[in-house]
Amino acid sequence: MKKLFSVLIISASLLCTGCGGSSDGTDGTVSTYPTRSDGSPDIYPEIILKGDIALKAGIWSVIDEDEPIGFYVMKENGEGGESVTYQTGTGEEFTYALYENEAEFHYGDDLGTRKYTVESYDGNKLVLKDNHDDITELTFVKEGTAADISFRTNEEVGALANEYYKAVSGSKVPGVSTVTNPDGTVTVRLFKSTSEGAVTYGKYTVDRETLVGKDDMHGLELCLLEPPVIGESQPSDSGQAADGSAAASDTASSAE
């Protein structure tokens, strides 16, 4: 499962007393053995911390397990930041601690903390790996704040897709799910839930800005902003066979 763009809060808790660290007493480095909340050892290897690193202030794109999930807006001097998600356009503030070969992001009471080892970092791109070998990539885009980021969210694209389907068929579909693809496009699935699973009535993959793309069920090019004129000949959408996976994408909501 994709770890939805959960807002990261990297804390420096590993340096606190009682976190399992011990100073070697020579150059100030700390050997750390991360532990779980119940006190049992985590599966991370021994990590040598050599001073914290602050990510440059500005806008960073975030890709989690090959899925673009939005942006992190980093504050000055490593004071944390805030997330802006493709899903809803909103996020949360977070704090972080970044060292030579370890990182920790904390997203709040509900989302908790994620620990990583640092695979690579060159000042503009940070590659992290968690203890499940899942990769998260942060890439610096430009200076700026959240106010400098503008895009159509997945929720907005999904609503426009349902409006497009209404223009074609005469009515909306109650179920809407969206997925952000590795190339940044958005796939929208319109479905109805039945006792046997979810029946797909429409499926479109489009660019989130231009809204140009394809009707995946019929292989036709389209633009969600330019629905066909009522009365034009259009493919019949009576729904595909029930498929329980149809509603299992990133998000599903009821349409009016």
N, C-alpha and C positions, 0 to 999 in steps of 0.2 A: 504494500500500500504506500501511496505517496504520503509523505509527512507534510500535510497541508501547510502552507507557508507559515507555519506557527512562528510567532514573533520570538526571536531569540534574545536571550538575556545572558550574556556571558559574565559570570561573576568570578571574583578572585577567591572563592571559598577554599581552594586547595592550599592557599597560603596561610589560612587561619589556623590557630591553635586547635589541635584535636582532629585535623583533617588527615592525619596519617603521614604528614611530612616530617622530615628530619634534616636539619642543616648539617653539612659536612664540616662546618666550622672554618673553612679555608677561604673560599672565594665568594661565599654568600649563596652559592647554588643550593637548590633544595631537591632532594630525591623524594618523589611522591608516589605513594601507592594508593590510588583512588579506592574508596570503599563505597558500598551501597548504604542506603539509609539504615538498614538493619545492622550495619557494622561489618558485614561480610565483605571480603575482597572483591573488587570488580575484576573484569577480565583484561583490563588495560595493562600493558607492560610498564616497567619502571620508567618514569619520565624525568628528565633533568630540566628544571626551569632556569632559564638564564635571562631574567628581566622581561618585563611586559612590553608589548609592542602595540602602538596605537594605529589603527587603520586611518587613512587620510579621510578628512571630512568630505562629504559629498554623497553622490548617488551611486550605489552599487547594484548591479543586476544580480539576481539570485536564481540558480538552477539547482533543484533538489532531485536527485535520482533521475537525471536527464529531463526533468520537467521544469520549464521556466515558471516560477511562482510569483515573480514580481521584483520588488526592489527593497534594499535597505538604505536608509538615509542616515549616514554616520555623522555624529556630532564632532566638534573639535576635541582634541586631546584625549581621545579614547573614552569619552564620557557616555558611551552607549549610542543609541539611535532609535529609529522607529521603522516599522515595516509598512510597505504599501503593496497590497496583494492584487494580482490580476483577478482574483475571484470576485472581490467586492470593492476594491479600491481603498479599503481601510486596513488597519493593522493595529499593532500595539508598540509601545515603547519597550526597549530592552536594554540590558547592560551586558558587557562582555569582558572577558579576560583572554588575551592572546599572548602566547609565549613562543619560543623558538620551535617547539614541536608539540604543543598542546594548545587547545582552545576550549573554552566553555562559554555557552550562551544560556542566559536565563530569560525565560519568557513570561514569568509571572506565576502566581499560585496555581492556576488551572493547568498551565501547559508545562511547567517545570523547567528542568535544566537539561541541556544536551551537551555531552562531552564529545570531543573529537581529538584525533591526532592530526597534525598539520602535514599534509602530503607535500605541499609546495606553497611558496609565497614570494612574490617578487616586487611587492609594493603596489601593484595594480591588479593582481589576481591572487586569490586565496583559495586553495583546494583543501577541503577537509574530509576526513573519513571517520565515521562512527564505528562503534564496536560490532555493528552488523555488516561492515564493509560497504555501507551506502555512502555515496559521494555527494557532497554539497560544494558548489562552486560560486564564489563571490567575485565579480569583476567590476572594477571601477569604470563608471560611464562618464561622469562629468561632475563638476562642482555644482552645488545647488541644494535646494530643500525640497520637501514634499510638494510644495506649491509649484515646482518646476516640472512635475511629472503629470502627464495627461495621456489617458488612453481610455478606450471603451472596456469596461469590465466584462468578465464572463457572464455575469448576471444580466447586464445590458444587452449583450449579444444574444443570449438565450431568449430574452423578451422580444427582441426584434425578429428572431427566427420564428417565434410563435405567431407574431403578427403576419409575417410572410406566409406562413402555412394557412392562416385564416383567410388571407386573400386568395389562396389557391383552392382551398377546400370549403370555405364558408364558416369554419369554426376553429377555435383554438383547441389545444390538447392539454389535459390537466398536468401531465408530468413533463418537466424540463430538466435535463442534466447536461453538464458541460465538462469538457476536458481541454486543457491547454496542451497542445502537441509540442514535441521537441523543436519544431521549426517556428514556434510562436503562434501558429494558427489556432483557432478554436473550433472544436467539433461539438455541435449541439445535437442532442437526441431528444425528440419529442415522443412521449410514450404514454400509454394508459396501463395501469396495473390491473391484472385479472387474478382469479384464483389459481391460474396455471403459470403465472409469471407476468412479465411486462411485455406489452405489444408495442413495437416501434411503428410510429406513423410518419415520422419525418426525421431525416438525418442530414445535416449540412456541415461542411467544413469551410470556414471563411477566414480571411484576414481580419483581425479585430479592429483595424482602423478603416480600411476601405469597404469592408463587409462584402467583398467580392470573393467568390469561391465556387463550390460545387454542391449540387444536390447528390449526396452519396448514394441514395437509393435508386436514382434514375440516371446518374452519369451526366447530368445537365449542368452547364455553367449558369451562375446566377449572381445577383447582387441583392442582398437582403433589403436594401433601401429602394429597390425598384421591383416590387412585386408585379406579377402579370396582371393585365387588365381582366376583370371579371368577364367571363364569357369566352376567353381564349381557350383553346384546347390545351389541357394540362394532363399529366399522368395521374391516374387514379391512385389515391392513397387510402387503401382499406386496411392498412396495417400489416406488418410482418408477423410471422408466427411468434407466439409467446416466447420471450427470452428473459429469464431471470436476471441476466447480466446487464440488461439494457439500463436499469436504474442504478447500477452499481458504480457509476462514474463519480467524479469528484463531488458533485452537488446535485440535488434534486429538489424541486419546489413545485408548488401548485400554481397554475396559471388561472387567471380569472376567466 
